[in-house]
Amino acid sequence: MHEESALKYVASAGVDTIVSLPCDRTQSLQSLIQDSFRQITVMREEDGVGLCAGLFLAGNRPMMHIQSSGIGTMLYAIMSLPVPYELPLPVLTSWRGIHRERVEVQMPFNIHLPDLLDALDIVYTVIHEAGDLDRIEGAIGDAFEHHRPHIILVSPKVWEGIGGTAGTPAPRALPPRSREIALAYERTITEPSWRRADAISAVASLLTRELVVSNLGVPTDELYAARDRPENFYMMGSYTQATPIGLGLALGQDRDVVVFDGDGSLLGTAILPVVAAEAPKNLTIIALDNGTFGSTGDQLTHAYGIADLELLARGAGITRTCKVQDEGNLRVAYRSRESGPRLIHAVIAPGNASVPGIPFRAREIRDRFMGAVWSPAMKQALFG
């Protein structure tokens, strides 16, 4: 089977984890991925960008497998995370819209994909025939050697000729779905009198060996002002990617991981069900909920008076949650060291601290962070 050949080259390139969102043209490939690799399913392709970044920063060799239309939702995340931070991101895609495409709406975006990648200086490899599948190994190697995204566009034609269809596997047995759901939930939100910088400082003072991811914008500056550490991964862009990065870090190594995320970011992502499904015991998400887009002028989010982030996390399947409304209770909740994944919902008032911006460029943040995380043995295993 050509699918087995493709994954042979993926394995030869040293990939240990595949982050995926299925395509109906590569069903057989998807089935084999589940059998042969650690596989993580995401709900939105851009969440895979942050997840792969976190896995790599933890010392792993991840890859994404998606249909090519998903690149459209990933582009800003790619250009603001793996490109400036110089992180590898190999992406094996099912190139829709070009070969016997039956879905009309797949064509307008996908037929122009090479031109779009050229315009953004994103490296890509095109595979039109099964005989070219060996190029997968080199493309993945390029991503890791040069610390950059590399998109592999595979025509559905490659998978044809087996049973007359492209990538249709035998039916797969599904596990039982029946379950009991019970939830008793009552909370009162009082008018908050503390701000995000107070919450960040309260936790920063308690940090020991934890790896920390801070959300983009002012939260990153406030964490730097409260307590700069090489173990802090400061985000400067990539809206919604803080928790995906933290999830990747938690899955990729054993140290505790703390994510300072925001209400706008968490409402804009689909990562919480993935966190619940993967269930890393070493992950704590601190949801700093001021009910506004704090870095852009305090425009209200839907968390201000409608949505409840703790209940949202519960609904996603994260069972260890709590709500805190002052620094003392935040410290108590954080010190509890309850096994994760856990989400601490900190209800705070809008407002930014008057602090200077971080003095580092993206590459410096990466190098400081990797120096604090990677052992010499990890560097040798990944880079030789």
Buried (B, 14 or more C-beta within 10 A) or exposed (E): BBBEBBBBBBEEBBBBBBBBBBBBBBBBBBBBBEEBBBBBBBEBBBBBBBBBBBBBBBBBBBBBBBBBBBBEBBBBBBBBBBBBBEBBBBBBBBBBBBBEBEEEEBEEBBBEBBEBBEEEEBBBBBBBEBEBBEBBBBBBBBBBEEBBBBBBBBBBBBBBEBEEBBBBBEEEEEEEEEEEEEEEEEEEBEEBEBBBBBBBBBBBEEBEEBBBBBBBBBBBBBBBBBBBBBBBBBBBBBBBBBBBBBBBBBBBBEBBBBBBBBBBBBBBBBBBBBBBEBBBEBBBBBBBBBBBBBBEEBEBBEBBEEBBBBBBBBBBBBEBBBBBBBBEBBBEBBEEEBEBBBBBBBBBBBBBBEBEEBEBEBEEBBBBBBEBBBEEEBEEEBEE
